[in-house]
C-alpha cells in the first residue's frame, strides 16, 4: 500500500494512526499542500478532489477521504476494532468523528483559509476564523463525550473518534485555542499520545516535516 | 422516533430519504434554521453542535450527524442496504458521501454563508462562494463515479452516495451551478427522483416548507 499525505494534514494524520494501530505498513508519499502538489496532474487521478490523503492498494485501487479509508482498514483488518459493537455507540463514534471532519476541519483547513485570503482578509481575520471554528466545534465535541466513560473518547480503547480528535487538538494549539474548558478531550488526547501508534503518527515525526 | 429537521437542510433531507427507503416512520419536528431555532436551549442537549438533524430514538437517545444516523439505520434495518457488500466499494461510497458532506455542504451551508456576511461580504460574493464550492466539489464527484455502473452513483440501487448527492444537487440549482458537464450525476439524480422515497423527501414536500 501507498499513502499519499502531508505531515501537517489532519486527514492524513488520522490515517497514519489507523495504520499504526492495525500494524499495517504503507509506503508514505508526500504532496506538499502549500506548494499545491495535491493538484498535480499525476495525483488528481488518484484523488479527484485534489486533497490528501489517498491510500493506494496493492492492486492500484485508490481510496480517498480519511474516515472512509479508516473504516475500510477496520473492515479488512478488524483488530483492534476502531468502532464499538453496538449500533448506537457506533453512531455516536461516527458522529463525533464527522463533527470534527465536516464542521471543524473542512471549515478551517488550508484551502478555506487561502480562499479567505483571496477575498482580501488579513492574517488576523483568517486566524480568527480558524480559531473560532475550532473553539466552537471542540466545545460541542466536549459535550458529545461528557457522559461517556474514558479514558478515550468512547471508553477503554481508542476509536475512530480519537483518530479524529488528536489531529484536531494539534490544530487547536496551532491556532491558540484555549482548551482548559475541555478536560474530557484533553484526557482522551493524553491517553492517545501515551500510545506509540499515536505518538509516531504526529506531524513532527514525519519525514516531510519542515 | 423523532426527527428534528428543516425542510431545506441537506443533512435532514438525507435522513428523510433513508427513513423512506427503509420504510421507517419518524415523527418530524422542525427547527427553523434562519430563525436560529437549532441553537435553542431545549434543542442543544439533543445536538450540542446546534445543527439539524437529530434523530431521537424511542428510549430518548439522540443521534446526530446525518451520515452516522444513516449508517445506524442501515445497521439496524439492513433492507434495502445502503452500502455495498465489498469493503472497497463501501469505502468508495462512503468517500463520495463524505466528499459532499465535508468539502461541499459544510463549506456552503447557511452557517458559513452567514459568517461570510458577518465579515462584510455582499450577496454577490457570498453567493459566488457557495456556487464555486458546489461547482468544484461536484466536478470531483462526477469523476469519482465516472467508471462506476449506473444508473445510481454506485450501481443498480441507491446507496449512501445517492442520499448525499440528491440534496446537494438541489443546492446546486439554488446557486445556479451549471450541471451540464456532470451527466453521470444528473443520471443518478434522475434515477433517484423517480423513486417515491426520494421524491417525497424533497424540501418542497415538507410540512415546514415556505
Interface residues (C-beta under 8 A of the other chain):
Chain A: X48 X49 X50 X51 X57 X61 X63 X64 X65 X67 X68 X69 X71 X72 X75 X76 X87 X88 X90 X91 X92 X94 X95 X98 X99 X101 X102 X103 X105 X106 X107 X112 X115 X119 X121 X125 X129 X137 X140 X143 X144
Chain B: X48 X49 X50 X51 X57 X61 X63 X64 X65 X67 X68 X69 X71 X72 X75 X76 X87 X88 X90 X91 X92 X94 X95 X98 X99 X101 X102 X103 X105 X106 X107 X112 X115 X119 X121 X125 X129 X137 X140 X143 X144
